[in-house]
Amino acid sequence: RGALLQGSQLYAVIDVVPVRRWKEFMRMLELREAEIELVELEVAHIRDQQYEMLKRWCQQTSATLDHVFAALERMELAGCAEALRQSLPAGP
């Protein structure tokens, strides 16, 4: 869980976070508001926006699943965190 996020994991995260709470989620992960707005302007489809925001967050920080789980817990989305845990392949 301390490992950096990789491609397929990004989609697993996108799948469990409710769309209506996505921007709040990205703010919890401390992606800058300007980046969020820029992605919204540049990318048409919501799922592509979500992927791009996560990708940019990953490029700016040492993005780990621990950060994702912590953000979900702070947002009181423990059910989403649990769904994500179950959707990810177990580590070594």
Contact map, one row per residue, 1 for C-alpha under 8 A:
11100000000000000000000000000000000000000000000000000000000000011100000000000000000000000010
11110000000000000000000000000000000000000000000000000000000000011100000000000000000000000000
11111000000000000000000000000000000000000000000000000000000000011000000000000000000000000000
01111100000000000000000000000000000000000000000000000000000001111000000000000000000000000000
00111110110000000000000000000000000000000000000000000000010000111000000000000000000000000000
00011111110000000000000000000000000000000000000000000000000000000000000000000000000000000000
00001111111000000000000000000000000000000000000000000000000000000000000000000000000000000000
00000111111100000000000000000000000000000000000000000000000000000000000000000000000000000000
00001111111110000000000000000000000000000000000000000000000000000000000000000000000000010000
00001111111111000000000000000000000000000000000000100110000000000000000000000000000000000000
00000011111111100000000000000000000000000000000000100000000000000000000000000000000000000000
00000001111111110000000000000000000000000000000000000000000000000000000000000000000100110000
00000000111111111000000000000000000000000000000000000000000000000001000000000000000100000000
00000000011111111000000000000000000000000000001001100000000000000000000000000000000000000000
00000000001111111100000000000000000000000000000000000000000000000000000000000000000000000000
00000000000111111100000000000000000000000000000000000000000000000000000000000001101100000000
00000000000011111110110010000000000000000000000000000000000000000000000000000001000000000000
00000000000000111111110000000000000000000000000000000000000000000000000000000000000000000000
00000000000000001111110000000000000000000000000000000000000000000000000000000000000000000000
00000000000000000111111000000000000000000000000000000000000000000000000000000000000000000000
00000000000000001111111110000000000000000000000000000000000000000000000000000000000000000000
00000000000000001111111111000000000000000000000001000000000000000000000000000000000000000000
00000000000000000001111111100000000100000000000000000000000000000000000000000000000000000000
00000000000000000000111111110000000000000000000000000000000000000000000000000000000000000000
00000000000000001000111111111000000000000000000000000000000000000000001100100000000000000000
00000000000000000000011111111110000100000000000000001100000000000000000000000000000000000000
00000000000000000000001111111111100000000000000000000000000000000000000000000000000000000000
00000000000000000000000111111110000000000000000000000000000000000000001000000000000000000000
00000000000000000000000011111110000000000000000000000000100000000011001000000000000000000000
00000000000000000000000001111111000000000000000000000000100000000000000000000000000000000000
00000000000000000000000001111111101100000000000000001001100000000000000000000000000000000000
00000000000000000000000000100111111100000000000000000000000000000000000000000000000000000000
00000000000000000000000000100011111110000000000000000000000000000000000000000000000000000000
00000000000000000000000000000001111111000000000000000000000000000000000000000000000000000000
00000000000000000000000000000011111111100000000000001000000000000000000000000000000000000000
00000000000000000000001001000011111111110000000000001000000000000000000000000000000000000000
00000000000000000000000000000000111111111000000000000000000000000000000000000000000000000000
00000000000000000000000000000000011111111100000000000000000000000000000000000000000000000000
00000000000000000000000000000000001111111110000010011000000000000000000000000000000000000000
00000000000000000000000000000000000111111111000010000000000000000000000000000000000000000000
00000000000000000000000000000000000011111111000000000000000000000000000000000000000000000000
00000000000000000000000000000000000001111111000000000000000000000000000000000000000000000000
00000000000000000000000000000000000000111111110110000000000000000000000000000000000000000000
00000000000000000000000000000000000000011111110110000000000000000000000000000000000000000000
00000000000000000000000000000000000000000011111110000000000000000000000000000000000000000000
00000000000000000000000000000000000000000011111111000000000000000000000000000000000000000000
00000000000001000000000000000000000000000000111111100000000000000000000000000000000000000000
00000000000000000000000000000000000000000011111111110000000000000000000000000000000000000000
00000000000000000000000000000000000000110011111111111000000000000000000000000000000000000000
00000000000001000000010000000000000000000000011111111100000000000000000000000000000000000000
00000000011001000000000000000000000000000000001111111110000000000000000000000000000000000000
00000000000000000000000000000000000000100000000111111111000000000000000000000000000000000000
00000000000000000000000001000010001100100000000011111111100000000000000000000000000000000000
00000000010000000000000001000000000000000000000001111111110000000000000000000000000000000000
00000000010000000000000000000000000000000000000000111111111000000000000000000000000000000000
00000000000000000000000000000010000000000000000000011111111100000000000000000000000000000000
00000000000000000000000000001110000000000000000000001111111110100000000000000000000000000000
00001000000000000000000000000000000000000000000000000111111111100000000000000000000000000000
00000000000000000000000000000000000000000000000000000011111111100000000000000000000000000000
00000000000000000000000000000000000000000000000000000001111111000000000000000000000000000000
00000000000000000000000000000000000000000000000000000000111111100000000000000000000000000000
00010000000000000000000000000000000000000000000000000000011111110000000000000000000000000000
00011000000000000000000000000000000000000000000000000000111011111010000000000000000000000000
11111000000000000000000000000000000000000000000000000000000001111111000000000000000000000000
11111000000000000000000000000000000000000000000000000000000000111111100000000000000000000000
11000000000000000000000000000000000000000000000000000000000000011111110000000000000000000000
00000000000000000000000000001000000000000000000000000000000000111111111000000000000000000000
00000000000010000000000000001000000000000000000000000000000000011111111100000000000000000000
00000000000000000000000000000000000000000000000000000000000000001111111110000000100000000000
00000000000000000000000000000000000000000000000000000000000000000111111111000000000000000000
00000000000000000000000010011000000000000000000000000000000000000011111111100000000000000000
00000000000000000000000010000000000000000000000000000000000000000001111111111101100000000000
00000000000000000000000000000000000000000000000000000000000000000000111111111100100000000000
00000000000000000000000000000000000000000000000000000000000000000000011111111000000000000000
00000000000000000000000010000000000000000000000000000000000000000000001111111000000000000000
00000000000000000000000000000000000000000000000000000000000000000000000111111100000000000000
00000000000000000000000000000000000000000000000000000000000000000000000111111111100000000000
00000000000000000000000000000000000000000000000000000000000000000000000110011111110000000000
00000000000000000000000000000000000000000000000000000000000000000000000000001111111000000000
00000000000000011000000000000000000000000000000000000000000000000000000100001111111100000000
00000000000000010000000000000000000000000000000000000000000000000000100110001111111110000000
00000000000000000000000000000000000000000000000000000000000000000000000000000111111111000000
00000000000000010000000000000000000000000000000000000000000000000000000000000011111111100000
00000000000110010000000000000000000000000000000000000000000000000000000000000001111111110000
00000000000000000000000000000000000000000000000000000000000000000000000000000000111111110000
00000000000000000000000000000000000000000000000000000000000000000000000000000000011111111000
00000000000100000000000000000000000000000000000000000000000000000000000000000000001111111000
00000000100100000000000000000000000000000000000000000000000000000000000000000000000111111100
00000000000000000000000000000000000000000000000000000000000000000000000000000000000001111110
00000000000000000000000000000000000000000000000000000000000000000000000000000000000000011111
10000000000000000000000000000000000000000000000000000000000000000000000000000000000000001111
00000000000000000000000000000000000000000000000000000000000000000000000000000000000000000111
